[in-house]
Amino acid sequence: MKKRFVSAAIVAAMLATSLTACGGSSDGTESGAKKDGKDTVSIYVYGNDQEQAMYQELFDKFEEENNCTVDAQFSIKDDYGTTITGMMTAKNLPDVFYMGPENVKSYVDNGYVLDMKPILESEGLDTSDILSSTLSAYEYEDGQYGLPHDSSVFAYAFNKDLFDEAGLDYPDPANPYTYDEFVEVCKALTKDTDGDGEVDQWGCAFWPNLMIQPWLYSNGTSFLTDDYKTVNVTDPAFIEAMDKMVALTTELGVTPTVEQEAGTGVYQRWIDGTIGFYACGTWDIAAFMDPEVVNFNWDLCAYPTLSTGETYAWCGTVGYCVSANTKNDVLATKLAYYMSASDESMKLQSGIEGGNSVLIPNLVSMSDNEFAQAIADGTLKYPDNYEVLFNYLNNANGYNSRFNDETFTPNAEWLNVFFEGIDTVRDGSKTTEEYCNEIQPEMQQLLDEAYEDQ
Amino acid sequence: MSKKGYNPPKKKMSKAAFREHCYGLAFVAPPFIGFLVFMAFPIVFAFVASLTTWNGMNNMMDHFCGLENYIKLFTDEKFWKVLGHTIIYMIGIPIGMFLGIFIAMGMNRKIKGIKVLRTMYYVPVISSLVAVAILWAFVFNYDNGLINVIIKALTGKQGPNWLGNEAWVKVSMIIFMTWKGLGTSIILYLSGLQSIPRDYYEAARIDGASGWKLFKNITWPLVSPVTFYLLITGMIGGFQVFVEVLVMLPTGGKNYSAATVVFYLYDKFAANKYGYASAMAFLLAIIIFIITAINFKGQDKWVKTID
């Protein structure tokens, strides 16, 4: 009898474990359900450890203020998109989650996200102080489907110490270099410092996937035409801009070669202090200001200008959206607004309070006043020319920023194929024109498919 | 006797037999349910998905496209390119077998410290694939990688761009995969070698057979079941290579020169082309099935057993 009981127990356990693997909520709490008599709102976001600690602090405050429970899940950026798509397939979305501007159309068209506009208006949640260029990235057919988590820009930086050693004046943020001026400065910075016959210090360096765009935009061109439907890489202005960038590596030798990049990446070379100019995103500031990461003096500057005479950088954002199936639409919208635009959230995340900055405030008045003041009085560690960031973000003082084209297409596959073979141009195996003519049809086909499949 | 013939009376199952029958079913149920849920259902689901242009967000059944994905695959140059890379990587299978049997024969002797040596060769097999792939990416580094540092120290010349050159990257991947799988080949060949009766060799030696003849006529034929097993598992695994590429060359290498079929499939998933990716997965499964079937069919001609 005992034996039978043991056997039955084992079988039951085996059955149970095999079936529980089929999924379900980790704590059995359904989205929007009540927990301990309080309304529950679930949120799923990504971030590093420092960011997660900040978010949790904010969720705790939100719970107190709204007498509710925030069921928070965190992940890392790499896994996020796949997990969200999986949640959509399983019809198990959290109440609040991240959405990039590139997803707005597909999420809305497929009925996954809620238009927050009516709730924002009825609850008196004011969005007028949120950076308009970023907020508008989440608008679609008169609806407001997201609120920005951040507004970031990929600006340019230079190594002050290398300029000092070369006896060069620092770049003037008010007067961006022309291409020719930039080339001359890069030549002066490119050196063989240890006399072994090999160059080991360079004027600049490129990670093309992220750094080609400012050159294109400043030459009045881009990957796609204005309607984001036609691949534009055979445009003469595109080829000219890319040629100028590639020439820095192939003809002028003021960047590491493709082979040298394969050994030590350009980011590492910048960190090592052997690169004159390198890109700096708003998210890089904290790391670059840390002397344990970057132990040389550096500052921000403008990207050089090409035919338009204007300096450009690309900007980016990710935003909070609310699931269309949420049972607590008001509370979920409030949480999204709280994270995006409340004073508490913006002060903590921008470092005005606490001193750890992971973003620039979404609120224009806060950026101009408290944030600028915190930098000026040293509460926040930012480089001297920090206004370069605001100039780009606000499209002010001759600076411009724009979202990259893939922000407005259903996926980025058409763009990825361009970068797969770009090193064949950068190592001199092909000319820019040959490459662009060769790759354009494939890019166009993938772009067409992306629109057809959405 | 009726027209239908003799019908034996149905035996009524005893209570104890019935209970035993139930227990049997209960014990079989977990793996069977597991198979249904985790194997059969995904296979059917993937097949249905492969007939649609499902992107994960839209309704799968509203986007039925028949065999369009399969037709597109046959004209997709990139698919054939990555299939070519995948097959090139399989050059490592015979190399691994040759090294495996060679080292196993060396280990099949009474040498001091042989157990330590065997363990050392097996360490790569039990190590995390991601960890060793990261390590090998360092080894293959153009500037400071172990191989190029040695080449420079010995010849004074810069070594090849192992991971950055379209041809060398394939050599690098073959070296890495051979290294990773070598331990398994050695252990299996070793057990194969130890199961060959010593009498065979003694008899052949008395007849004056040379070392090569012993190997050719006794060792190689009698370890052929191991060779067959390694060939089959190596080819199935070879068609599924993915992590190695993803870790060492996250973008698929210069001009997609390191990408494999599963890597391409993954890229399609990442681009939300679930239908197309499912079709590719299905086609890959069919290719694997055909290759395996051919191998099984051909085994009678060369696989020998001691019996």
Interface residues (C-beta under 8 A of the other chain):
Chain A: S7 A8 V11 M14 L15 T17 S18 L19 A21 C22 G81 T82 T85 G86 M88 T89 S106 Y107 N110 Y112 V258 E259 Q260 E261 A262 G263 T264 P410 N411 A412 E413 N416 F419 E420 G421 D423 T424 E449 A450 E452 D453 Q454
Chain B: Y23 A26 F27 A29 P30 I33 G34 V37 F38 T53 N55 G56 M57 N58 H63 N141 Y142 D143 N144 G145 N161 L163 G164 T251 G252 K254 N255 Y256 D267 F269 A270 A271 N272 K273
